[in-house]
Amino acid sequence: MIITFDIETLPTRDADVIASIADGIKAPATHKKPETIAAWLAENKEAAIAEAVAKTSFDGLYGSIACICYQFDDGEVFHVSAGYDGEACMLDTFFKDIYAQTMVTHNVGVSFVPMTFCGHNIAGFDLPFLKHRSIINNVKPPESLLKAMSAKPWDACIADTMLMWSSDSQKRASMDKLCKAFGIPGKGDFDGSMVADTWPTDPQKVIDYCKDDVTRTRQMYKRITFQW
């Protein structure tokens, strides 16, 4: 069974973390005089803080997951989101669904369908981020996902469409570039850089965007593996 999935992440909202980031913003080393340092900080510090905080959405130590969208084989694309119940509840729901979908009951007990986790850049981003947030939220993933979290990018339990296209770091392609080459509709006028600002006011737009990424990834996977 193949589960194609995508996550959308958010930057930290922890005041202590943000304060620590702010304390770490320094003027460039080329600024030596106190007055030039003060002038640089007055003009640039707030923007530098905002940029550094935004980058925590790429770091599972500080950022968080807004939503997870996923599809078993060619089935419906589901989603779970942090919403009012929080990130831990979202992770637990996602993990329980994976467990339920892969469990097969027999007269003598149960067995589990082998699972391959598919996504674009999941080896480099989604799987490590999920692992880190699971540890921080004290929620244990199912064994099939734990295996993928610890596997090498080329192991059979991972189908990373970015690496499947090319393992050469100089020839890797973004989802948009591959979609364009394959004749698959791309992301349009919304992208990941807009998630943090959009999520508080229109979470459904982010969820729909994430679902579309799952659909696109499944199509890319089929093209790359010559399944059409």
C-alpha positions in Angstrom: 0.0 0.0 0.0 1.2 3.5 -0.8 0.3 6.5 1.3 0.9 9.8 -0.4 1.0 12.6 2.0 2.0 16.2 2.6 2.3 18.5 5.6 1.9 22.3 6.0 4.0 23.8 8.8 3.8 27.0 10.8 6.6 29.1 12.5 6.9 29.2 16.3 4.5 31.3 18.3 6.5 30.7 21.6 7.3 34.1 23.1 10.5 32.8 24.7 11.8 31.4 21.5 11.0 34.6 19.6 12.7 36.6 22.4 15.8 34.3 22.1 15.8 34.8 18.3 15.6 38.6 18.8 18.5 38.5 21.2 20.6 36.7 18.7 20.1 39.3 15.9 23.4 41.2 15.6 24.7 43.8 13.1 27.1 42.6 10.5 30.7 42.3 11.6 31.6 45.1 9.2 29.8 47.5 11.5 32.4 48.4 14.1 31.2 51.8 15.6 28.5 51.8 18.2 26.5 54.4 16.2 26.6 52.4 13.0 25.6 49.3 14.9 22.7 51.1 16.5 21.6 52.6 13.1 21.7 49.1 11.5 19.7 47.6 14.3 17.1 50.4 14.2 16.6 50.0 10.5 16.9 46.2 10.1 16.3 44.3 13.3 12.6 43.9 13.2 12.7 42.6 9.6 15.6 40.3 10.6 13.5 38.9 13.5 10.5 38.3 11.3 12.6 36.5 8.8 14.3 34.3 11.4 10.9 33.5 13.0 9.4 32.6 9.6 12.3 30.1 9.1 11.3 28.1 12.2 8.5 26.7 10.0 11.2 24.5 8.5 12.5 23.3 11.9 10.6 20.7 13.8 12.3 21.8 17.0 10.4 25.1 17.0 7.8 25.1 14.2 4.6 23.0 14.2 2.3 21.2 11.8 -0.9 22.9 10.7 -2.4 20.1 8.7 -1.6 16.7 7.2 -3.3 15.5 4.0 -2.9 12.0 2.8 -4.3 9.3 0.4 -4.1 5.6 0.5 -3.3 4.3 -3.0 -5.9 5.9 -5.3 -8.5 6.6 -2.6 -10.0 9.7 -1.2 -7.6 12.5 0.0 -8.1 12.9 3.8 -6.9 15.6 6.1 -6.3 16.2 9.8 -5.5 19.6 11.2 -4.3 21.0 14.5 -7.4 23.1 14.9 -8.9 23.4 18.3 -7.7 20.0 19.5 -4.0 20.8 19.0 -1.1 19.2 17.3 -0.8 16.1 19.5 -4.4 15.1 18.8 -3.9 15.7 15.0 -0.8 13.4 15.0 -2.6 10.7 17.0 -5.5 10.7 14.6 -3.2 10.5 11.6 -1.2 7.6 13.1 -4.4 5.7 14.2 -5.7 5.9 10.6 -2.5 4.5 9.2 -2.6 1.7 11.7 -6.2 0.9 10.9 -5.7 1.0 7.1 -2.8 -1.4 7.2 -4.0 -3.9 9.8 -5.4 -7.1 8.5 -7.3 -9.5 10.9 -6.9 -13.2 10.5 -8.3 -16.2 12.5 -4.9 -16.5 14.2 -4.2 -12.9 14.8 -3.4 -9.8 12.8 -0.8 -8.8 10.2 0.1 -5.5 8.6 0.2 -4.6 4.9 3.6 -3.3 3.9 3.5 0.5 3.6 5.4 2.9 1.3 5.3 6.6 2.2 5.2 8.8 -0.9 5.7 12.6 -1.1 7.9 15.3 -2.7 11.0 15.9 -0.6 9.6 13.8 2.3 13.1 12.3 3.0 14.6 15.7 3.5 11.7 17.5 5.1 8.3 15.9 5.9 9.4 12.7 7.5 12.1 14.4 9.8 9.6 17.1 10.7 6.9 14.5 11.6 9.4 12.6 13.7 10.5 15.7 15.6 7.0 16.9 16.3 6.0 13.3 17.4 8.8 13.3 19.9 8.0 16.7 21.2 4.3 15.9 21.5 5.0 12.5 23.0 2.9 10.7 20.3 4.3 7.4 19.0 4.0 6.8 15.2 2.9 3.4 14.0 5.8 1.0 13.2 5.5 1.4 9.4 6.0 5.2 9.8 8.7 4.8 12.3 10.5 2.6 9.8 10.2 5.2 7.1 11.4 7.9 9.5 14.6 6.0 10.2 15.1 4.6 6.7 17.6 5.7 4.0 15.9 7.8 1.2 16.4 5.0 -1.3 14.7 2.3 0.9 11.6 0.7 -0.4 9.4 2.1 2.3 10.0 5.7 1.0 9.0 7.0 -2.5 10.3 10.5 -2.6 9.3 11.9 -6.0 12.0 14.5 -5.9 14.7 11.9 -5.5 12.9 9.4 -7.9 13.2 12.1 -10.6 16.9 12.5 -10.0 19.3 11.6 -7.1 21.7 14.2 -8.5 21.4 17.3 -6.3 22.1 19.5 -9.3 19.2 18.0 -11.3 16.5 17.8 -8.7 13.2 19.6 -9.6 10.5 21.3 -7.6 7.0 20.0 -7.7 5.9 22.9 -10.0 8.7 22.2 -12.5 7.8 18.5 -12.7 4.1 19.3 -13.0 4.8 21.6 -15.9 7.0 19.0 -17.6 4.4 16.3 -17.1 1.4 18.4 -18.1 -0.1 18.3 -14.6 -1.8 21.4 -13.2 0.7 23.3 -10.9 0.2 25.2 -7.7 -1.3 28.3 -9.2 -1.1 31.6 -7.3 -0.8 30.1 -3.8 2.4 28.6 -2.4 4.0 27.5 0.9 5.3 30.9 1.7 1.7 32.1 2.2 0.7 29.4 4.6 1.6 31.1 7.9 -0.3 34.3 7.1 -3.3 32.5 5.7 -3.8 29.8 8.3 -5.2 32.0 11.1 -7.9 33.5 8.9 -8.6 30.9 6.3 -7.4 27.4 7.3 -9.5 25.7 4.7 -7.6 27.4 1.9 -4.4 25.9 3.3 -6.0 22.5 3.7 -7.3 22.6 0.1 -3.8 23.6 -1.1 -2.2 20.7 0.8 -4.8 18.3 -0.6 -4.0 19.4 -4.1 -0.3 18.8 -3.4 -1.1 15.2 -2.5 -3.1 14.8 -5.7 -0.2 16.2 -7.8 2.3 14.0 -6.0 0.3 10.9 -6.7 0.1 11.8 -10.4 3.9 12.5 -10.5 4.6 9.2 -8.8 2.6 7.4 -11.4 4.3 9.1 -14.3 7.8 8.5 -12.8 7.0 4.8 -12.4 5.3 4.5 -15.8 1.9 3.7 -14.4 -0.8 5.3 -16.6 
